[in-house]
């Protein structure tokens, strides 16, 4: 058990060094993974979830990478389950959107004041005053997962508006990190909104 844990942690460390090449690695991996049977895929998925959580820290980068790999595989196997769209307006997912926008702003700027300025700018662009910035100490990975699940149940017109807000924050510093690219890519798949050319 301990040997397995040590091996997984070593692999995880090695993978972090390969992070700049994530897009290429993912593309190559998917070509092979699409050959898996349903049973093989389920084994792979459980192993991946274990691997992600083994160090006790699950990041947005890891969730985004996991989603970008498992979604096309589940489409390929015909087992993807899409939840029903139930939310028509921002107020019904206020808390969840505050979480995901705040977290994304904090990926841009470590300082809460700078992150809030980006957050407020995005809200102005969206034409809403309903959402309020949340400081980094009030957020965790569990709240991020709840936010993602809520986004998946938005009605199409609201999804588009929410996605535009995400793009505004991501592009605010003129750079797109691999973490941001993977998150935006994952959410575009989830909401079935094409990625802008800059991301493709």
Secondary structure, DSSP 8 states (H G I E B T S, - for coil): -HHHHHHHHHHHHHHHHTGGGHHHHHHHHHHHHTT--HHHHHHHHHHHHHHHHTTS---HHHHHHHHHHHHHHHHHHT--------B-SGGGGHHHHHHHHHHHHHHH-SSHHHHHHHHHHHHHHHT--S-----GGG--HHHHHHHHHHHTTB-HHHHHHHHHHHHHHHTTTS---HHHHHHHHHHHHHHT----GGG-
